[in-house]
Amino acid sequence: MNDVGETSTQDQLDFSDAHNKYFLRALFGVIAGRKYDLMAWDEVKDKLKLRGLVARGIQTVPIDQIVGSVGRYRDFDNAFLPVSSALGQRWRTINHAFYEDVSLPPVKLYKVGDVYFVLDGNHRVSVAREHGARFIDAEVSEAITRVPPTAADINADTLSILGEYNEFLERTQLDRLRPGQNVRFSIGGAYHRLIEHIAVHRYFMGLDLKRDITEDEAVTDWYDKVYLPLVQAIREENILRLFPGRTEADLYLWVIDHQHFLHAECGCDITPDAAAADYAQQFAPPKRLKRFRYALGQLVHTLTNHTKPALL
């Protein structure tokens, strides 16, 4: 029997298989225009303004929730497949220990929201994933944030929006003032517009009440009397179903712009319900376009699976 530090032919084969999988994924990524980079902890830390870590002790962690690395994010892809053959020696040693059922120390992970980043033990995570392990023992330290990310948030575009959301909450304190709020956008730059909306609302509140308005007053009054009524109209009209992939906050911005347009056009007051219904009627994707997109998707799926499409 080999010592723990030795490797076998099987270990060589396993590493070659893992590295070849990386190569094929990378090649497909170039063809399909997709990126399979492993997320860097520093990027998440900077975008979400994470401060400090709380030790959570030894835990059993789902491997599919480990989405990034603190220092070795260039050595593995987002499936923790080894990028370089230079990683082979360490990888094969860990792989051999896996076969020999050798007890290895827990990996060290940083947690934020529902996801984890490897501080120490990237090779162990890689080998465990390659062998189909679902869980791994880890020493966990957790970072606290106002906007805990999920696995779906760990990409450059979504993380950037999450960072804007964090800045919005720090500026407005809306999550403290209205704990049930969920003002989430699918598009970047939108939170800056909400800041402008609140500033304008504060100005007119001051004119109406003839006194200085605190920022907290302005935020809560805007949320209760402007944002929520329009969102409730969107819900009552069930408009969100007509705009797949969008959020209530997305529609709030679009509908309130439409409300202002209708008001300028007719010179009359337009209720949130009327503005929402008119926006949906004018701008929802037509059913014919939806059917075309569905048919196109089916054709792409058929071609991707290398079968001949059925004749219509």
SVG drawing of the C-alpha trace seen along z (x, -y; Angstrom):
<svg xmlns="http://www.w3.org/2000/svg" viewBox="-57 -77 62 79">
<polyline fill="none" stroke="black" stroke-width="0.4" points="0.0,0.0 1.3,-3.5 2.1,-6.0 -0.1,-9.1 2.5,-11.2 2.8,-8.8 0.5,-8.7 -0.7,-6.0 -1.6,-5.6 -5.2,-6.0 -4.4,-9.4 -2.7,-10.4 -5.7,-9.4 -8.1,-11.2 -6.1,-14.4 -5.9,-14.2 -9.6,-13.6 -10.3,-16.6 -7.9,-18.9 -9.4,-17.7 -12.8,-18.6 -11.6,-22.1 -10.1,-22.3 -13.4,-21.3 -15.4,-23.7 -13.1,-26.5 -13.3,-25.7 -17.1,-25.6 -17.0,-28.9 -15.0,-30.6 -17.5,-29.3 -20.6,-30.1 -19.3,-33.4 -19.6,-32.2 -17.2,-32.6 -16.5,-29.9 -14.1,-31.9 -14.1,-31.2 -15.2,-34.2 -12.6,-36.1 -13.4,-36.8 -11.9,-40.3 -14.3,-41.3 -17.3,-40.3 -15.7,-41.9 -15.3,-45.2 -18.7,-45.3 -20.6,-44.4 -18.4,-46.4 -17.9,-43.4 -16.4,-44.2 -15.0,-41.7 -15.6,-38.0 -17.3,-35.9 -16.0,-32.4 -18.7,-29.8 -16.7,-26.7 -16.5,-23.4 -19.5,-22.7 -20.6,-20.3 -20.9,-22.5 -22.7,-21.6 -20.0,-21.6 -22.2,-23.1 -22.4,-26.3 -18.7,-26.8 -18.5,-29.3 -15.1,-31.1 -11.7,-31.4 -9.8,-33.9 -6.4,-33.5 -6.5,-30.8 -9.4,-31.8 -7.2,-31.7 -6.1,-28.1 -9.6,-26.6 -12.7,-27.3 -16.1,-27.7 -16.6,-23.9 -13.2,-23.7 -11.6,-21.9 -7.8,-22.5 -6.8,-25.1 -3.1,-24.2 -1.1,-20.9 1.2,-22.6 -1.5,-21.8 -1.1,-18.1 1.3,-17.1 -0.8,-18.5 -4.1,-17.4 -2.9,-13.8 -1.7,-13.7 -5.1,-14.8 -6.7,-12.4 -4.7,-9.5 -5.6,-10.3 -9.3,-10.2 -8.8,-6.7 -6.9,-5.6 -9.6,-7.1 -7.0,-9.2 -8.6,-11.8 -7.6,-15.3 -8.0,-18.5 -11.2,-20.5 -10.9,-23.1 -11.2,-26.7 -14.0,-28.8 -15.4,-32.3 -19.2,-32.5 -21.4,-35.4 -25.1,-34.9 -25.6,-31.4 -22.2,-30.9 -18.7,-30.1 -15.2,-31.0 -12.1,-28.8 -9.4,-30.3 -7.5,-27.0 -8.2,-23.7 -8.9,-24.5 -7.4,-21.2 -9.5,-19.3 -12.6,-20.9 -11.6,-20.2 -11.0,-16.5 -14.1,-16.1 -16.2,-17.6 -14.6,-15.4 -15.5,-12.3 -19.1,-13.4 -19.0,-14.3 -22.0,-16.4 -20.6,-17.8 -17.2,-18.7 -16.1,-19.5 -15.0,-23.1 -13.9,-25.6 -16.2,-28.5 -15.9,-32.3 -18.9,-34.4 -19.0,-37.9 -22.2,-39.9 -23.7,-42.1 -27.0,-43.9 -27.5,-42.1 -26.6,-38.4 -25.8,-36.9 -27.0,-33.6 -25.3,-31.3 -27.3,-33.0 -25.7,-36.4 -22.1,-35.3 -21.4,-36.7 -20.0,-40.0 -23.3,-41.7 -25.5,-40.5 -22.8,-41.2 -22.4,-44.8 -26.2,-45.3 -26.0,-43.8 -23.3,-46.3 -25.5,-49.1 -28.3,-47.8 -26.0,-47.7 -25.0,-51.3 -28.7,-52.3 -29.5,-50.7 -26.5,-52.3 -27.6,-55.7 -31.4,-55.4 -31.5,-52.9 -34.7,-51.6 -34.1,-48.1 -34.0,-49.5 -37.0,-51.8 -39.1,-49.2 -37.7,-45.7 -40.0,-44.0 -38.8,-45.9 -37.4,-44.1 -36.5,-46.7 -34.5,-44.5 -33.5,-45.4 -32.3,-43.3 -30.6,-46.3 -27.6,-48.4 -27.8,-52.1 -31.4,-52.0 -30.8,-52.6 -29.2,-56.0 -32.6,-57.0 -34.4,-56.0 -32.1,-58.3 -33.1,-61.1 -36.8,-60.2 -36.5,-60.3 -34.6,-63.7 -37.4,-65.2 -40.1,-63.7 -38.3,-65.3 -38.3,-68.7 -42.0,-68.7 -42.8,-67.3 -41.0,-70.3 -43.0,-72.7 -46.3,-71.0 -45.6,-70.8 -43.6,-74.1 -40.8,-72.6 -37.5,-70.8 -38.0,-67.1 -35.5,-64.6 -34.1,-62.0 -35.8,-59.2 -39.1,-60.9 -38.6,-61.3 -37.5,-57.7 -40.5,-56.2 -43.0,-58.6 -41.7,-57.9 -41.8,-54.2 -45.3,-54.2 -47.0,-56.7 -45.2,-56.4 -43.3,-53.1 -45.7,-50.7 -49.0,-52.0 -47.4,-51.6 -46.0,-48.1 -49.4,-47.1 -51.0,-48.2 -48.4,-46.1 -49.4,-43.1 -53.1,-43.6 -52.8,-43.8 -50.5,-40.8 -48.2,-42.7 -44.9,-41.1 -45.9,-37.8 -45.8,-39.8 -42.1,-40.8 -40.2,-37.6 -36.9,-38.1 -37.8,-41.5 -38.7,-42.6 -41.3,-44.8 -38.7,-47.5 -37.8,-47.4 -41.5,-47.9 -41.8,-50.6 -39.3,-52.8 -40.8,-52.1 -44.4,-52.6 -43.7,-55.8 -41.9,-57.3 -45.0,-56.3 -47.3,-57.8 -45.4,-61.1 -45.7,-60.9 -49.4,-60.3 -49.9,-63.2 -47.9,-65.6 -49.9,-64.4 -53.4,-64.8 -52.8,-67.3 -54.8,-65.2 -54.1,-63.0 -53.2,-59.4 -53.6,-56.8 -50.9,-54.1 -53.4,-51.5 -54.2,-53.2 -50.5,-53.9 -49.6,-50.3 -52.4,-48.9 -51.6,-51.2 -47.9,-50.5 -48.6,-46.7 -50.9,-47.2 -48.4,-49.2 -45.1,-47.6 -45.7,-43.9 -44.1,-41.6 -46.7,-40.5 -47.8,-36.9 -46.6,-36.3 -43.1,-37.3 -43.3,-35.0 -44.3,-32.1 -41.4,-32.9 -38.9,-33.0 -40.2,-29.7 -40.0,-28.1 -36.5,-29.5 -35.5,-28.1 -36.8,-24.7 -34.9,-24.7 -31.6,-25.7 -32.2,-23.0 -32.7,-20.4 -29.6,-21.5 -27.5,-21.6 -28.5,-18.0 -27.3,-17.0 -30.7,-15.8 -32.5,-16.7 -35.4,-19.1 -38.8,-17.7 -40.3,-19.1 -43.3,-21.3"/>
</svg>
